[in-house]
Amino acid sequence: MANRPKSPMPISERAKQFLPFAAVKGLPEALAKKEKVSELKVEMTEALAMRLDEKLKCIQKGDRVTVTYYHTDAYVKLTGAVDHIDPIFRTIQIDDTMIEIDDLLDLDLMNE
């Protein structure tokens, strides 16, 4: 029986040839982003705007609230303490998150 010639490549290196690889860099991330379904922003009715305005008048700095607001392309629910309300720039800050009042869909004062 003849001796087989030694492989020029170690077995551990040969295995790497068969590992999966991304043919197009960033393709999985791009596909995941495309699969995400965007929500359309709800058109604020006058009645809804008035109800939200009344709720905003009742909250003060330090109150715990839960807000539903439009962020990027979906609605997000956030619960936290009100740090600041700016009626001129129409923003509300809850913990570290600054939210435009025009993006609010709902606001609830938490009972403590």
C-alpha beads as a LAMMPS data file, in Angstrom:
LAMMPS data file: protein, C-alpha beads

112 atoms
111 bonds

1 atom types
1 bond types

-500.0 500.0 xlo xhi
-500.0 500.0 ylo yhi
-500.0 500.0 zlo zhi

Masses

1 110.0

Atoms # bond

1 1 1 0.000 0.000 0.000
2 1 1 1.410 3.354 -0.977
3 1 1 1.812 6.162 1.471
4 1 1 -0.617 8.990 0.919
5 1 1 0.967 12.394 0.500
6 1 1 0.418 14.718 3.429
7 1 1 -2.265 17.335 2.977
8 1 1 -0.741 20.799 2.632
9 1 1 -3.575 22.209 4.774
10 1 1 -4.297 21.202 8.390
11 1 1 -7.723 19.617 8.978
12 1 1 -8.855 22.533 11.174
13 1 1 -8.220 24.912 8.277
14 1 1 -9.931 22.635 5.749
15 1 1 -13.130 22.707 7.798
16 1 1 -13.325 26.494 7.489
17 1 1 -13.902 26.109 3.758
18 1 1 -17.317 24.670 4.451
19 1 1 -18.532 27.174 7.061
20 1 1 -21.482 29.332 6.000
21 1 1 -20.672 32.844 4.898
22 1 1 -22.647 35.894 3.935
23 1 1 -22.375 36.314 0.199
24 1 1 -23.762 39.828 0.471
25 1 1 -22.689 41.734 3.556
26 1 1 -25.652 43.113 5.499
27 1 1 -28.258 41.107 3.576
28 1 1 -29.812 39.416 6.649
29 1 1 -30.215 42.791 8.395
30 1 1 -31.719 44.396 5.294
31 1 1 -34.202 41.554 4.903
32 1 1 -35.198 41.769 8.571
33 1 1 -35.790 45.520 8.213
34 1 1 -37.886 44.987 5.094
35 1 1 -40.009 42.362 6.867
36 1 1 -40.928 44.836 9.622
37 1 1 -44.450 46.104 9.110
38 1 1 -44.865 49.830 9.589
39 1 1 -47.875 51.278 11.360
40 1 1 -49.507 54.380 9.996
41 1 1 -49.893 57.283 12.373
42 1 1 -53.477 57.663 13.580
43 1 1 -55.203 60.831 12.424
44 1 1 -56.036 62.797 15.583
45 1 1 -59.715 63.707 15.785
46 1 1 -60.840 66.866 17.540
47 1 1 -62.517 64.872 20.319
48 1 1 -59.387 62.770 20.890
49 1 1 -57.195 65.878 20.908
50 1 1 -59.440 67.569 23.487
51 1 1 -59.416 64.488 25.744
52 1 1 -55.621 64.273 25.524
53 1 1 -55.310 67.991 26.258
54 1 1 -57.442 67.603 29.416
55 1 1 -55.218 64.730 30.586
56 1 1 -52.080 66.793 29.941
57 1 1 -53.450 69.632 32.094
58 1 1 -53.859 67.214 35.033
59 1 1 -50.301 65.889 35.148
60 1 1 -47.385 67.468 36.953
61 1 1 -43.667 66.913 37.213
62 1 1 -42.988 63.690 39.115
63 1 1 -46.301 62.003 38.238
64 1 1 -46.041 58.436 36.932
65 1 1 -47.773 58.084 33.598
66 1 1 -48.164 55.593 30.789
67 1 1 -48.096 57.125 27.318
68 1 1 -48.666 55.653 23.900
69 1 1 -46.834 57.602 21.233
70 1 1 -45.727 57.298 17.614
71 1 1 -41.997 56.678 17.229
72 1 1 -40.309 56.138 13.838
73 1 1 -42.903 53.828 12.254
74 1 1 -44.788 52.214 15.127
75 1 1 -46.638 53.019 18.329
76 1 1 -44.694 52.568 21.575
77 1 1 -46.009 52.374 25.131
78 1 1 -43.845 53.901 27.870
79 1 1 -44.376 54.103 31.632
80 1 1 -42.283 56.440 33.736
81 1 1 -42.057 59.644 35.731
82 1 1 -42.772 62.992 34.092
83 1 1 -39.580 65.077 34.192
84 1 1 -40.699 68.070 32.160
85 1 1 -43.623 69.385 30.121
86 1 1 -42.909 72.197 27.671
87 1 1 -46.126 73.760 26.319
88 1 1 -44.233 76.135 24.019
89 1 1 -42.158 73.494 22.208
90 1 1 -44.973 70.959 22.765
91 1 1 -42.811 68.247 24.304
92 1 1 -43.049 66.009 27.335
93 1 1 -40.066 64.282 28.899
94 1 1 -40.654 60.970 30.641
95 1 1 -37.535 59.662 32.357
96 1 1 -34.875 60.021 29.619
97 1 1 -37.295 60.050 26.672
98 1 1 -38.366 63.297 25.011
99 1 1 -41.695 62.964 23.178
100 1 1 -43.465 65.468 20.971
101 1 1 -46.989 66.058 22.227
102 1 1 -48.247 65.808 18.638
103 1 1 -47.001 62.186 18.584
104 1 1 -49.041 61.213 21.667
105 1 1 -51.987 58.927 21.120
106 1 1 -52.912 58.310 24.755
107 1 1 -51.796 59.281 28.246
108 1 1 -52.846 57.719 31.557
109 1 1 -51.951 58.894 35.060
110 1 1 -50.867 55.897 37.157
111 1 1 -52.650 55.440 40.488
112 1 1 -50.159 55.045 43.306

Bonds

1 1 1 2
2 1 2 3
3 1 3 4
4 1 4 5
5 1 5 6
6 1 6 7
7 1 7 8
8 1 8 9
9 1 9 10
10 1 10 11
11 1 11 12
12 1 12 13
13 1 13 14
14 1 14 15
15 1 15 16
16 1 16 17
17 1 17 18
18 1 18 19
19 1 19 20
20 1 20 21
21 1 21 22
22 1 22 23
23 1 23 24
24 1 24 25
25 1 25 26
26 1 26 27
27 1 27 28
28 1 28 29
29 1 29 30
30 1 30 31
31 1 31 32
32 1 32 33
33 1 33 34
34 1 34 35
35 1 35 36
36 1 36 37
37 1 37 38
38 1 38 39
39 1 39 40
40 1 40 41
41 1 41 42
42 1 42 43
43 1 43 44
44 1 44 45
45 1 45 46
46 1 46 47
47 1 47 48
48 1 48 49
49 1 49 50
50 1 50 51
51 1 51 52
52 1 52 53
53 1 53 54
54 1 54 55
55 1 55 56
56 1 56 57
57 1 57 58
58 1 58 59
59 1 59 60
60 1 60 61
61 1 61 62
62 1 62 63
63 1 63 64
64 1 64 65
65 1 65 66
66 1 66 67
67 1 67 68
68 1 68 69
69 1 69 70
70 1 70 71
71 1 71 72
72 1 72 73
73 1 73 74
74 1 74 75
75 1 75 76
76 1 76 77
77 1 77 78
78 1 78 79
79 1 79 80
80 1 80 81
81 1 81 82
82 1 82 83
83 1 83 84
84 1 84 85
85 1 85 86
86 1 86 87
87 1 87 88
88 1 88 89
89 1 89 90
90 1 90 91
91 1 91 92
92 1 92 93
93 1 93 94
94 1 94 95
95 1 95 96
96 1 96 97
97 1 97 98
98 1 98 99
99 1 99 100
100 1 100 101
101 1 101 102
102 1 102 103
103 1 103 104
104 1 104 105
105 1 105 106
106 1 106 107
107 1 107 108
108 1 108 109
109 1 109 110
110 1 110 111
111 1 111 112
